[in-house]
């Protein structure tokens, strides 16, 4: 039985090398289970994937944080490269995997679930894959029916469904997540108790910042108990705000849908004298959706993103530019990411967080809209 003490997230695993090389490594089973046996990767014996053995990721492969460097610069920070290894730490017949989705919805969630299930089944021969319905709470809740609220609950409930390629065959055509999702509800000890009791040894957690903080706590408790359980965090962010990777799943769909809103704003702004179409898009700390949608639509006159501070009044300010555009064209379209200009809003409003621990942003769209109306009166 687990102790009452909650685990703490350990310090980053840092490996240093010559020439200023720094590897910010990820935790691994071998950190706390010595002499762990390995097995040949099933991919090298699979006729459909045998070519993969030519491209196995070397154990020392890493990816630099900065792509552009000068010749005299230190090598800098690197990250462990993902990909299939020649040796694995689980025999296919012994794997009992589970998948859980947590936090807000994002385009492509069902596709990710489908690819995990099909990849484990067809590529690695894993037959036991459990879907945790209702997120983390699904591990210890008492309901036997699927929980419409979803989220962490799935880890401590009895809300589970066995997944195989037939079950997930066409789920990528549906929106949302077949496993359900919600925010909050994380109870580390109950979750790990459930993982241990069910004999689960691979946990795939799909979620954003709050979810991945929870995943780190789950791994720390697993390590404290000395369990041979892998925890894989799959980042879910529509904002595309993850360094190094090309793009996060759901981003392309978000940009495409954003263009519909921009087009509607442009049509309406053209129809009235001195009309401004204001479109607020997702983008808490990064403006990729706003920027890419702006570049794709070509109807946007001004794009405001968190990475580029702006001001309202004075030379070069937003108000000056608005007056110029209205004088020249008689209309304009402004696209703003939800995290832009937060420093301009009242600091007296106390910051609050949602159930996942994320800071709730003030409504920059409403504030900008009201400020512009005052300007034009």
N, C-alpha and C positions, 0 to 999 in steps of 0.2 A: 504494500500500500504506500502511496506517495506521502511524503511529509507535508506539513502545512506550509512550509516555506516556499515562496514563489521563486523561480529561477531568475537570474539576471543575465542580460545579454553580455557575453564575454567581449573582451577587447578584440579589435580587428586582427586577423592573422597576417602578419607582415613578414615577408621574406626579402632580404636585401642581397644584392649581387654587385659585381664590379661595375665601374663606370656610372655609378649613381642609379643603378637598376633597383627598383622597388616593386615588389609584387604584393598587391592587396588580395590575398588569397581567400578562398571560401573554406568554411569548416568541412571536415571530412570524417567518415567513420574511422579511418585509421588513426585519427588524432587521439581516440580514447579506447579503441579496441586493437590491441597489438596482435601482430601475426595473423591478420585477417586473410583467409584464403581467397584466391581469385580463380576465375573461370574464363575460358576462351569466349570471346564475344560471339553470340550465335549468328551475327550477321555474316561472318566469314564462311559459314557453312550453308547459308541460305542462297539457293540458286538465283533468286530474284534480286539479292542485294550483295552478291559476292564481290562486285566491283568496289564496294565500300572499303574492303580491306586494303586497297591501295591508298586510301585517304584517311585512315585512322588518325585521330589527333594524338600527337606525341604528348607524353605526360608533362613535358616542360614547355609546351607551347603557351604563349601568352599574347595578349593584345594590348598595345600601348594606348594610354589615355589620350595623348596628343599625337595626331597624325603628322602635323607639320612641326618640324624642329630644326634648329640650326646645328651645324656640324660640331660645335664646341659645347653644346648643351649636354647636361647629364641625361641618361636614358629615361629617367623619370618613372612615373607610376604606370604599372601594367596590371592587367586583370587576367585571371585564368581563362583560357580559351575553352569554349563549350564544344561538344561534338562527341562522336562515338570513339571510345577507346578500344584498344586491342584486348584488354582484360577487363572483366566486370567483377563485381563483388557479390552478386546474387546468381544462383542457379535458377533458370527460368521456372522450373517446377516448384520452387520454393517461394516464389514471389506472390504476395497477396497485397495488391496495390489498392489505393483509394484516391478519389478525386473530389475536391470540394471547391465551390465557387463562393466568393464573399464580396461584400461591398456593392457599389452601384453597378448598374447594367452597362454593357459596352458591346458594340457590334463585334461579332466573331467569337463570343464565348462558347457557343455550342460547337463551332468549328474546332476550337482548341480542345474541348472535351473529346470530340470525335477523333482528332488526330492522336491524342494520347492513347485512347483505347485501341485504335487500329494499329498504331505503331507498336504498342506493347504486344498485341496479339500476333500480327503478321511478321514483324521484324525480330521480335525477341521470344516469341512462343509463350507469352504470359497469358494464362487463361482466367485467372482470378482477379477481376477488377471491380471494385465496389464504388458506387456513386453515393456520396453523402448528401442527402437532400436537406436543405435548410442551413447550410454553412456549418460553422464551428459547433453550434448548439446541437446539431443533428447527431453529434457523437454521444450526447448524454441525455437528450430529452426522452420522454416516455411515449410520445405519440407514435402510432404505427402507420398513420396516414401521411402522405406527403404534406409538408408544412408549406403553405403558400407564402409565408413570410421569408423563408430561406435564410441564408447567411451562416454564421458560425454554429447555429443550433445543431446542424447535422452531425457534428462530431460527438455530441453527447446524447443524441436521441437514437431511436430505433428506426429513423427514417432513412432507409437505404435501399438501393436497387443495384442488382448485379448488371454490369455493363459488358457487352461484347459487340463485335462489328455489326451484327444484325440489329441490335437495339439502337445503335447510334447511326445507322446507315444514312438517314436523311435528315438528321437533326440540324445540319448546317444550313438548311433552308428555312429554319425558323429563327425568329428573334428571341432575345432574352437568354435564359439558361434553363435547360430541362431539370437541373438540380436545385433550382431555387436559390435565392440569395437574400441577404440583409446585412445591415451594419451592426457592429458590436456583438455582444454575447460571448466574448472569449473567456474561457475558464481553462487555463493551461493544465492544471492537475487533472481535471475531469476528462479533458480531451486525451491526454497521454494515457490515463487509465483505460479509456475506451480503445485506443490504438493497441495497447498492450493486451487487453482482454480478447480482442478480436483477432489477434495474431497478424495485424497489418505490419508490413515492413517497408512499404514505399508509400509516401504521402505526397500527393501533388496538389498544391494550394494555389489557386488562381485568384488574385486580388491586387489591390493597390497598396498605398503606403501603410495604412493601418493594418491591413491583412498580413502584409509581409513582416511588420513588427511582431504580430502574433505568431507568425511562422517561426521567427527567430527564437521566441520564447519557448515554443513547442520543441524545437531542436535542442535548446539548452536543457530542458527537463529530460528529454530522451537521452542526452549525453550524461546527465547526472545519474540516471538509472542504469547506464551502460547498455542500452538496448541497440540491437542491430537494426536500426530503422533509418532510412534515408528520407529527408524532407527536401522537396524541390519546390521552390517558389517561382511561380510563373507571373511576371508583372503584368497587371491589367491597368493600362492608362491610355485613355483616348487622346491625351494631350501630346503623346510622342515625346515625353520629357525624360527619356532614359539615354544617358550618354553611351557612346560606342556602338550600340546596335543601329541598324539601318532605319527601322521604324517599328512602332508597336502595333499590335493587332487592333483593328477598329479605327485607326487613324484615317485611312483612305476613305472609308465610308463617312466619317465625320466631315471631312473636307467636301465630299460630294454633296452631302445634305446641306452643308453650310452655304454652298453656292445657290441652292434653291432659295434660301432666305434672302441672300444678297440680291438675287435677281428680282424677287418680289419687292424689296425695298427700293431698288433702282426704278422699276416700273412706276411705283407709286410716287416717288420723289419727282420724276419727270412730268407727272400729270398735274402738279400744283406749282404755283409760283413760290419761289424761295422755300422750297420744301427740302427737308433733310431726312434721309432714311438712315436710321441708326440700328445696327445689328450687333447684338452682344453674343459672343460665342464662348464656348468652353476654353479654358486655358488658365489654370490656377497660377502656375509659376512660369509658364512658357507660352509663347504665342504662335506655335507652329500651325494650329488649325486656322487661326485668323490670317496668318501670313500666307499660307499655301492657298487658302480659299480666295484671298485678295488677288494673288498672282494669277490664279486660274480664271477668275471672273472678268477682270479688266474693267469693271464698272465702279470700282471703289476709289474714292478720292483721298481717303485718309484711313490708315490702319494703325491702331494703338495696341501695343503689346507690353507685357510686364518687363521684358528685357530692355526696353527703351523708354526711359522716363520722359515725361512731357509736362508742360505747364500751360495754363489757360491764357493769362493776360500778358500784355507787353509784346515787344518785337519778337517775332518767331514763335509766338504762342499759338495755341489752337484757335482761339477766338479770331485772331488776325487772319489766319488761313481760311477759316469758315467764311468770314466776310469777303475775302478775295474770291473764293470759289463761287459764292452766291452772286457776286457782282458780275462775274464772267459768264457763268452758265445758268444761273437761276435755280440751281438745285445741286445736291451732292449726296454722296453715300459715305457713311463712316462705319467702319468695322472696329469693334473693340473686344479684346479678350477680357474675360471676367476678372482676371488678376491684375489688369493694368490700372495704374493711377490710384492704387489703394492708399498710397502715402498722402494723397491730396484730400482724402475724406477725413471727417472729424476724428481726431484721436481720442476724443472723450468717450466714444462708444466702446464699451468693454468688449474685448475679444472673447468669443465663445467657440466651442468646438462641437463637431457632430459626434455620433456614437462611435465612430472609428478613430476619434482623436484628431481629425483634420480641422484646421482653423476655418471658421465660417467667414467667408468674405462679405464685405459690404457691397451693395448693389451699385457698381460703378456706372452701369447703363442708365439707371434711373437718375442718378446724380448728374451725369453729363447731360442727359436730356433736359432736366430742369434748369441747369446752368445755361444751356443754349437758349431755352425759351426766354429766360430773363434777359439775355444778351439781345435777342431780336425784338423784344417788346419796345 
